[in-house]
Amino acid sequence: MNDRYDAGYGADQYELVGYDEYGQPVYRQVPQRQTPQQQYDPYSQQGYGYDPYATGGQQQAYDPYGSGDTGPQPPTPAYDAYGTTHQQQGGSQASPYDPYGRTATSGQQHRVAEQTAYIPQQAGPVEEPQSQDRGGPEYHTEQFAFVEEPDQDSEDVIDWLKFTENRTERREEARRRARARVIALVVVLSLAAVGGVGYLWYAGKLPGLSSSDDRTGTGTPVSAQKRDVIVVHLHNTGKGGTSTALLVDNTTTKQGTTVLLPNSLALTGDDGNTTTLAKSVDDDGSAGTRDAIDTVLGTEIQGTWRLDTPYLQNLVDLVGNIEVDTDTDVPDPDAKSKGAAPLVRKGEAQTLSGKTAVAYATYQRPGEAQNAQLKRFGQVMQAVLRKMTSDTQGATVTVQTLGMIIEPPLTDKDLGAFLARLADLAKGGDYRTTVLPVQTDGTLSARASAGVVKDVLGGTAKSPEKDAAVRVSVRNASGVRDNTDKARVVLLNGGFTFLEGGSAATAATSRVVYTDPADKEDATEVAKTLGLSAGAVTKGEVPGNADVTVVLGRDYTPASS
């Protein structure tokens, strides 16, 4: 290694003066001198010719490698890292030494500004503050901890930060999942609500939106729906009496219905007189009863099926028995003692043969209303349809096997095809049984019959023929019973169809009510026919089987009086 450094960066000369505590060489600028310098050989075994540390002109030999004998040497001063001398043997005080080429005489010294050489690949000395006290406490490198040196505390901090970060991430992930679940739940509930409302709207079951004129179960209005209707009369050949029902096949909505008609239903005969359904079946026969029902309910019945009890028994046996949820015990008519077991037991899913089915369908307990027996008949009919084949040809064969006499215009093939369609609906759960509600006097109330007459039978939607007579329902609120018959005669003579509307609470004035604006002219004509003023005509609620309703008040004066 060279003890002088001259890299061609100017006239200044540098020489090696020692090594710092890190083992790095330390240089300093050689002061300019006028006298010629002696030859300097750092590797000489005889010592240096020039001693840069001499304080007086006396030279001292210096061997940086400690080799060779240089003769007697004065006591060597000890220096600390800041160039301050320490006491040696003999108590002599040496000159202070600065490893960066600066000297001090005694005591506290201020640094003398001088140019410090910059050696390539060596960091220059760090300038210390001017006010630093060299006589302060001494520090050593082992007393300092460097950032680069990992220790246990830093590892713990890193582990804690990782733990905190992981826990935070898990919490955030849990929150995101919770929000996703809530959103998914809200979406599912919304879709379910929309679907439910849509189904109720489609089925016409939304409160406040369903009415007789609404679309029910399909996009087609009630008035435009196509229905096939057959009336069936069950004749009890053993005990007498009849039970009547309408079998309805709504081919538009794909719904089947059995509408049970009470025997007390008020009808108008061909002569214009009021009668009941039971009397009409016995007196007017199938054709006359069918026309009277059409008039009252506004239906269009395609045919009449007369079903005597022996044929019902054979029909049940042909389909292989039926199952019915019976609502009462039916006693055995052939029992010899009162304590004998009933022919039909009350209970769910009771298996009925042909004989027991007839007994249950025609049974009416003493003092029981006829509607209870009608419901049992309806149960048996629906159970038969569930067991009957849905094949048209097979159903036709079943009808032909019974050997019944089919009244024209209905044929056995027509009846077989009709029953096959109803059987298919009954098997699929698209079939129901209902009773036509009538008042005690046999008339239809506006509210009670609207759902059945309008929605099931489409009675209000029936467009009357061009020359069809206007149907007028008369309710007597005058307090005089004979006024109903007098009004009937007047209306029949005027070309109107009379419908018995029953009695009502006494009213002071008479009213002629219409619902459809198209019937306003007919209502006005009815008022004139009855001798009522035009002011009596008003818009209101009319029963489904009528076009115009007349309420006779105390002010009504019959034309014949």
C-alpha positions in Angstrom: 0.0 0.0 0.0 1.3 3.5 -0.8 1.8 5.9 2.0 1.4 8.9 -0.4 -1.6 9.4 -2.5 -1.5 11.3 -5.7 -4.2 10.5 -8.1 -3.6 13.6 -10.2 -6.3 15.6 -8.6 -4.2 18.7 -7.9 -0.9 19.6 -6.1 -2.0 18.6 -2.6 -0.2 15.5 -1.2 -1.7 12.9 1.2 -0.1 10.4 3.4 -1.2 7.5 5.6 -1.4 8.3 9.3 -3.0 5.2 10.7 -6.2 3.2 10.8 -9.5 3.9 12.5 -11.4 1.6 14.8 -13.0 -0.1 11.8 -9.6 -1.0 10.2 -9.9 1.6 7.5 -6.7 3.6 6.5 -6.7 7.3 7.4 -4.9 9.9 5.3 -4.1 13.5 5.8 -2.8 16.4 3.8 1.0 16.8 3.9 1.8 20.4 4.8 3.9 22.4 2.3 7.4 22.8 3.5 10.3 24.8 1.9 13.1 22.6 3.0 13.7 19.5 1.0 12.0 16.4 2.5 14.0 13.4 3.3 13.4 10.2 1.5 10.5 8.2 3.0 10.4 4.5 2.8 7.4 2.9 4.7 9.0 -0.5 4.3 12.5 0.5 5.6 13.8 -1.6 8.4 15.9 1.3 9.8 12.9 3.7 10.5 11.6 6.8 8.9 13.7 9.7 7.9 10.9 12.2 8.7 8.6 12.1 11.6 5.4 13.9 11.0 4.5 13.8 14.7 7.7 15.6 15.8 6.8 18.7 17.7 10.2 20.3 17.8 12.7 19.5 14.9 13.6 16.3 16.5 12.9 13.2 14.5 11.6 10.0 15.8 11.6 6.7 14.1 8.2 5.2 13.3 7.5 1.7 12.0 3.8 1.1 11.4 4.4 -2.6 11.2 6.6 -2.8 14.3 9.5 -4.5 12.5 13.2 -3.6 13.0 15.1 -1.9 15.7 14.9 1.9 15.6 16.7 2.5 18.8 15.5 4.2 22.0 12.0 5.6 21.6 10.3 8.2 23.8 7.1 7.2 25.5 4.3 6.6 23.0 1.2 8.7 23.7 -2.2 6.9 23.7 -5.0 8.5 21.7 -8.6 8.0 21.9 -11.1 8.2 18.9 -11.1 11.9 19.0 -7.3 12.5 19.2 -7.1 13.2 22.9 -3.9 11.9 24.7 -3.9 9.8 27.8 -1.3 9.5 30.5 1.5 6.9 29.8 4.2 5.4 32.0 6.1 8.0 34.0 3.2 10.4 34.0 4.4 12.3 31.0 1.8 14.1 28.9 2.0 13.6 25.2 0.7 15.9 22.5 -2.9 15.3 21.6 -3.5 13.4 18.4 -6.3 13.7 15.9 -6.6 10.7 13.6 -7.8 13.0 10.9 -4.6 15.1 10.9 -5.5 17.7 13.4 -3.4 18.6 16.5 -4.3 20.1 19.8 -2.2 21.6 22.5 -4.0 21.0 25.7 -7.5 21.1 27.2 -10.6 21.6 25.2 -9.8 22.3 21.5 -11.9 23.6 18.7 -11.6 21.9 15.4 -9.5 23.7 12.9 -11.1 23.8 9.6 -8.9 22.2 7.0 -9.5 20.3 3.8 -9.9 16.6 4.3 -8.9 14.4 1.5 -11.5 12.4 -0.3 -10.3 8.9 -1.0 -12.2 6.9 -3.7 -14.4 4.1 -2.3 -14.0 5.6 1.2 -16.7 7.6 3.0 -15.5 10.9 4.2 -15.5 11.8 7.9 -18.7 12.9 9.3 -18.6 16.6 10.4 -19.3 16.9 14.1 -21.0 19.8 15.6 -18.6 22.6 16.6 -20.0 22.8 20.1 -19.4 19.1 20.9 -17.5 18.7 24.2 -14.6 16.3 23.7 -14.4 15.9 27.4 -17.9 14.4 27.7 -18.8 10.8 28.4 -17.1 8.2 26.2 -19.4 6.0 24.1 -18.6 2.7 22.4 -20.2 1.0 19.4 -21.4 -1.9 21.4 -23.7 0.5 23.3 -25.7 1.2 20.2 -28.3 -1.0 18.5 -28.7 -0.6 14.8 -32.0 -0.9 12.9 -30.5 -3.5 10.7 -29.9 -5.8 13.6 -33.1 -7.9 14.3 -34.0 -8.5 17.9 -36.7 -10.3 19.7 -38.8 -7.2 20.2 -38.9 -6.4 16.5 -40.0 -10.0 15.8 -42.8 -9.7 18.3 -43.9 -6.4 16.8 -43.9 -8.0 13.3 -45.9 -11.0 14.6 -48.4 -8.7 16.3 -48.9 -6.7 13.2 -49.4 -9.8 11.1 -51.9 -11.1 13.7 -53.7 -7.8 13.7 -53.8 -7.6 10.0 -55.1 -11.2 9.6 -57.8 -10.6 12.2 -58.8 -7.4 10.5 -59.0 -9.2 7.2 -61.1 -12.0 8.7 -63.5 -9.5 10.2 -63.8 -7.7 6.9 -64.3 -11.0 5.1 -67.0 -11.9 7.7 -68.7 -8.6 7.2 -68.6 -9.0 3.4 -70.1 -12.5 3.7 -72.8 -11.2 6.1 -73.7 -8.4 3.7 -73.8 -10.9 0.8 -76.1 -13.2 2.8 -78.4 -10.3 3.7 -78.6 -9.1 0.1 -79.3 -12.6 -1.2 -82.0 -13.1 1.4 -83.6 -9.8 0.4 -83.5 -10.7 -3.2 -85.1 -14.1 -2.5 -87.8 -12.6 -0.4 -88.5 -10.0 -3.0 -88.7 -12.6 -5.8 -91.0 -14.7 -3.6 -93.2 -11.8 -2.8 -93.4 -10.8 -6.5 -94.1 -14.4 -7.5 -96.9 -14.7 -4.9 -98.5 -11.4 -5.9 -98.2 -12.5 -9.5 -99.9 -15.8 -8.8 -102.7 -14.2 -6.8 -103.2 -11.7 -9.6 -103.2 -14.5 -12.2 -105.7 -16.5 -10.1 -107.8 -13.4 -9.5 -107.5 -13.7 -5.7 -106.0 -10.3 -4.9 -108.2 -8.5 -2.4 -109.9 -5.5 -3.9 -108.9 -6.5 -7.5 -111.0 -9.6 -8.1 -114.5 -9.1 -9.2 -117.0 -10.7 -11.4 -115.8 -8.7 -14.4 -112.1 -9.2 -13.8 -109.9 -11.7 -15.5 -109.8 -14.8 -13.4 -107.1 -17.5 -13.9 -106.4 -16.4 -17.5 -105.9 -13.4 -19.7 -109.4 -13.9 -21.0 -112.2 -11.9 -19.4 -115.0 -13.8 -17.7 -117.5 -12.8 -20.3 -115.4 -14.3 -23.1 -114.5 -17.6 -21.4 -115.9 -20.8 -23.0 -117.9 -23.2 -20.8 -119.5 -26.5 -21.4 -122.4 -27.2 -19.0 -124.5 -30.3 -18.4 -127.3 -30.6 -15.8 -127.6 -33.9 -14.0 -130.7 -35.0 -12.1 -130.3 -37.7 -9.5 -133.6 -39.5 -9.1 -134.0 -41.5 -5.9 -136.1 -44.4 -7.2 -136.4 -45.9 -3.7 -137.6 -43.0 -1.5 -138.4 -40.4 -4.1 -137.1 -37.0 -4.6 -134.4 -35.5 -6.8 -131.0 -33.8 -6.5 -129.7 -31.5 -9.2 -126.2 -30.3 -10.1 -124.5 -28.5 -12.9 -121.3 -30.0 -14.2 -119.2 -27.2 -15.6 -116.1 -27.5 -17.8 -114.4 -24.2 -18.3 -112.2 -24.9 -21.3 -110.6 -21.5 -21.1 -109.3 -21.7 -17.6 -109.0 -25.5 -17.5 -111.2 -25.7 -14.3 -114.0 -28.1 -13.5 -116.8 -27.4 -11.1 -119.9 -29.1 -9.7 -122.5 -26.5 -8.8 -125.2 -27.9 -6.6 -128.7 -26.4 -7.0 -131.0 -26.4 -4.0 -134.5 -27.7 -4.7 -135.9 -24.5 -3.3 -134.4 -22.5 -6.1 -137.2 -20.3 -7.6 -137.8 -20.7 -11.3 -140.3 -19.3 -13.7 -142.3 -21.8 -15.7 -143.4 -21.5 -19.3 -146.7 -20.0 -18.2 -144.9 -17.3 -16.3 -145.8 -18.7 -12.9 -143.1 -19.0 -10.2 -142.2 -22.5 -9.2 -139.3 -24.3 -7.5 -136.6 -26.5 -9.0 -137.9 -29.6 -7.4 -141.4 -29.0 -8.8 -140.1 -28.1 -12.2 -138.2 -31.4 -12.5 -141.4 -33.4 -11.7 -143.9 -31.2 -13.7 -142.0 -29.7 -16.6 -139.6 -32.5 -17.3 -135.9 -32.2 -18.4 -136.4 -29.8 -21.3 -138.6 -27.4 -19.4 -136.4 -27.4 -16.3 -133.3 -26.8 -18.4 -134.8 -23.8 -20.0 -136.0 -22.4 -16.7 -132.5 -22.8 -15.2 -131.0 -21.0 -18.2 -133.4 -18.2 -17.7 -132.7 -17.8 -14.0 -128.9 -18.2 -14.1 -128.2 -16.9 -17.5 -126.4 -20.1 -18.5 -126.5 -22.1 -21.7 -126.9 -25.8 -20.8 -125.9 -28.2 -23.6 -127.8 -31.3 -22.3 -129.5 -33.1 -19.4 -128.2 -36.3 -17.8 -130.8 -38.2 -15.9 -129.1 -40.4 -13.4 -131.3 -42.8 -11.4 -129.9 -44.3 -8.2 -129.5 -47.8 -9.7 -127.3 -46.4 -12.5 -125.3 -44.5 -9.9 -124.7 -47.7 -8.0 -123.6 -49.5 -11.2 -121.3 -46.5 -12.1 -119.5 -46.7 -8.8 -119.0 -50.4 -9.1 -117.7 -50.0 -12.7 -115.0 -47.5 -11.7 -113.9 -49.8 -8.8 -115.4 -48.2 -5.7 -114.6 -44.7 -4.4 -113.1 -43.0 -1.4 -115.0 -40.2 0.4 -114.4 -38.3 3.6 -117.8 -38.9 5.1 -119.4 -36.4 7.6 -121.9 -38.7 9.2 -122.9 -42.3 9.9 -125.5 -43.6 7.5 -127.8 -46.3 9.0 -128.5 -49.5 7.2 -132.0 -49.3 5.8 -132.2 -53.1 5.9 -131.2 -53.4 9.5 -133.7 -55.3 11.7 -132.6 -53.7 15.0 -131.8 -50.2 16.0 -128.4 -51.1 17.5 -127.1 -52.5 14.2 -123.9 -51.3 12.7 -124.2 -48.3 10.3 -124.0 -48.9 6.6 -121.6 -46.0 6.2 -119.3 -44.9 9.0 -118.2 -41.4 9.6 -114.5 -40.8 8.9 -111.8 -39.9 6.4 -111.1 -41.8 3.2 -114.0 -44.2 3.7 -114.2 -46.8 0.9 -117.7 -46.8 -0.6 -119.1 -49.4 -2.9 -122.0 -48.8 -5.3 -124.6 -49.5 -2.6 -123.0 -47.5 0.2 -122.3 -44.6 -2.2 -125.9 -44.3 -3.1 -126.9 -44.5 0.5 -124.5 -41.7 1.5 -125.4 -39.5 -1.5 -129.1 -39.6 -0.8 -129.0 -39.5 3.0 -130.5 -36.6 4.9 -130.8 -36.7 8.7 -134.2 -35.8 10.2 -134.5 -32.0 10.5 -131.4 -31.5 8.5 -131.3 -28.9 5.6 -131.4 -30.2 2.1 -128.0 -28.5 1.4 -126.3 -31.1 3.6 -127.6 -33.9 1.5 -126.6 -32.0 -1.6 -123.0 -31.7 -0.4 -122.9 -35.5 0.1 -124.1 -36.0 -3.5 -121.4 -33.6 -4.7 -118.7 -35.6 -2.8 -119.8 -38.8 -4.5 -119.9 -37.2 -8.0 -116.4 -35.8 -7.6 -115.0 -39.1 -6.2 -116.5 -40.9 -9.2 -114.8 -38.5 -11.6 -111.5 -39.1 -9.9 -111.8 -42.8 -10.5 -113.2 -42.6 -14.0 -110.8 -42.9 -16.9 -109.6 -39.8 -18.7 -109.7 -41.6 -22.0 -112.6 -40.5 -24.2 -113.2 -43.9 -25.7 -113.0 -45.6 -22.3 -115.4 -43.2 -20.7 -117.8 -43.6 -23.6 -117.7 -47.4 -23.1 -118.4 -46.9 -19.4 -121.5 -44.8 -20.2 -122.7 -47.3 -22.8 -122.2 -50.1 -20.4 -124.6 -48.5 -17.9 -127.4 -48.8 -20.5 -129.0 -45.5 -19.6 -131.4 -43.7 -21.9 -129.7 -40.4 -22.9 -132.1 -37.6 -23.6 -131.6 -35.6 -26.8 -129.7 -33.5 -27.8 -127.1 -35.3 -25.6 -125.6 -38.5 -26.9 -123.7 -41.2 -25.2 -120.5 -40.2 -27.0 -121.0 -36.6 -26.0 -121.5 -37.6 -22.4 -118.5 -39.9 -22.4 -116.2 -37.2 -23.9 -117.5 -34.6 -21.4 -117.0 -36.9 -18.4 -113.5 -37.8 -19.6 -112.5 -34.1 -19.6 -113.9 -33.6 -16.1 -112.1 -36.8 -14.9 -108.8 -35.4 -16.1 -109.4 -32.1 -14.2 -110.4 -34.0 -11.1 -107.3 -36.1 -11.1 -105.1 -33.0 -11.5 -106.7 -31.2 -8.6 -108.4 -28.6 -10.8 -111.9 -29.5 -9.8 -114.1 -28.2 -7.0 -117.7 -28.5 -5.7 -119.8 -25.6 -4.5 -123.4 -24.9 -3.6 -125.4 -22.2 -5.2 -126.5 -19.8 -2.4 -130.2 -19.0 -2.4 -132.3 -17.2 0.1 -135.1 -18.8 2.2 -137.6 -17.8 -0.4 -135.6 -19.4 -3.2 -134.4 -16.3 -4.8 -130.8 -15.3 -5.5 -129.3 -12.4 -3.6 -127.0 -10.0 -5.4 -124.0 -10.6 -3.3 -124.4 -14.3 -2.4 -124.8 -15.6 -5.9 -122.4 -13.2 -7.7 -119.3 -15.4 -7.2 -121.1 -18.6 -8.5 -123.4 -17.1 -11.1 -120.9 -14.7 -12.6 -117.5 -16.3 -12.1 -118.3 -20.0 -12.4 -121.3 -20.0 -14.7 -120.6 -16.7 -16.5 -124.2 -15.7 -16.1 -123.7 -11.9 -16.2 -121.5 -12.3 -19.3 -124.1 -14.0 -21.4 -124.9 -11.7 -24.3 -128.6 -11.8 -24.8 -129.9 -12.6 -28.3 -131.2 -9.8 -30.4 -134.8 -10.6 -29.7 -134.3 -12.1 -26.2 -136.6 -10.7 -23.5 -135.2 -8.6 -20.8 -135.0 -10.4 -17.5 -136.6 -8.5 -14.7 -136.2 -9.5 -11.0 -139.0 -8.2 -8.8 -138.6 -7.7 -5.0 -141.6 -6.7 -3.0 -141.0 -4.0 -0.4 -144.5 -2.6 -0.5 -145.9 -4.6 2.4 -148.6 -6.0 0.2 -148.1 -9.6 -0.8 -150.3 -9.5 -3.9 -148.3 -6.7 -5.5 -145.7 -9.3 -6.7 -148.2 -11.3 -8.7 -149.8 -8.1 -10.1 -146.4 -6.9 -11.2 -145.6 -10.3 -12.8 -148.7 -10.2 -14.9 -147.9 -6.7 -16.1 -144.3 -7.5 -17.0 -145.2 -10.7 -18.8 -147.8 -8.9 -20.9 -145.2 -6.3 -21.7 -142.8 -8.9 -23.1 -140.4 -9.1 -20.2 -139.1 -12.2 -18.4 -140.3 -12.2 -14.8 -137.9 -13.5 -12.1 -139.0 -13.9 -8.5 -136.8 -11.7 -6.3 -138.5 -12.4 -3.0 -139.4 -9.9 -0.3 -137.5 -7.0 1.2 -137.8 -4.5 4.0 -140.5 -2.1 3.5 -139.5 0.9 1.4 -141.4 4.2 0.8 -140.6 4.6 -2.9 -140.2 2.1 -5.7 -136.9 1.8 -7.6 -135.9 0.3 -11.0 -132.2 -0.6 -10.9 -129.7 -1.4 -13.7 -126.0 -2.1 -13.6 -124.8 -2.1 -17.2 -125.3 1.4 -18.9 -126.5 -0.5 -21.9 -129.5 -1.7 -19.9 -130.6 1.9 -18.9 -133.0 2.1 -21.8 -134.6 -1.3 -20.8 -134.9 -0.1 -17.2 -136.7 3.0 -18.3 -139.1 0.8 -20.4 -139.7 -1.4 -17.4 -140.6 1.7 -15.2 -143.1 2.9 -17.8 -144.7 -0.6 -18.0 -145.2 -0.7 -14.2 -146.5 2.9 -14.1 -143.4 4.3 -12.3 -141.9 7.7 -13.0 -138.6 8.0 -14.9 -137.0 9.3 -11.7 -137.3 5.8 -10.2 -134.7 4.5 -12.6 -131.2 4.4 -11.0 -127.9 2.7 -11.4 -127.0 0.1 -8.8 -126.4 -3.5 -8.0 -128.4 -6.2 -9.9 -128.4 -10.0 -9.3 -126.4 -12.0 -11.7 -129.4 -13.7 -13.2 -131.3 -10.5 -14.1 -130.8 -7.5 -16.3 -133.0 -5.1 -14.3 -134.2 -5.2 -10.7 -137.5 -3.7 -9.6 -138.1 -2.9 -5.9 -141.8 -2.3 -5.3 -142.3 0.4 -2.6 -145.4 1.6 -0.8 -146.0 4.1 -3.6 -146.5 1.3 -6.1 -150.0 1.2 -7.5 -150.8 -1.8 -9.7 -152.2 -0.9 -13.1 -155.2 -3.3 -12.7 -156.5 -1.6 -9.6 
